[in-house]
Amino acid sequence: MTVQHLTPEGMLQPVPYHHVAVGTGTTHVHVSGQIARQADGAPVAPGDLAGQVAQALRNTHIGLTGAGATFADVLRLTFYVTQWAPEKIGDFMAGVEAVAGEIGLPTPMPPASLIGVEYLFEPDVLVEVEATALLD
């Protein structure tokens, strides 16, 4: 296997992601920040964090697939969420859970960071997802 995900004993548990990824492949795949837009640029789920998380992950899946990768190859995910507050975690996780089976996103997820930001490039964009994968 190219990527091994683990959460060693003694690290914070439970969390919805693994703390560590070990990659042994040679081809790096970087999927740029994906947002809740269709291929034609039409917004998806305006004002709905869960819906935007789900669509941004779908778009990340499309990018990975285009490079011959899957979420099983992902070393790291980074989520940027506008106006983040801890009470948004339920909506955020609802978006992840709604799409995980559809796109093959394992649970727990690969190592991930959720970074709160004030603003993304357009006012209706609530979340952006970036992925780094490794292939043999």
Secondary structure, DSSP 4 states (H G I P E B T S, - for coil): --EEEE--TTS--S-SB-SEEEE--SEEEEEEEE-SB-TT--B-STT-HHHHHHHHHHHHHHHHHHTT--GGGEEEEEEEEET--GGGHHHHHHHHHHHHHHHT--SSBSSEEEEEES--SSTT--EEEEEEEEE-
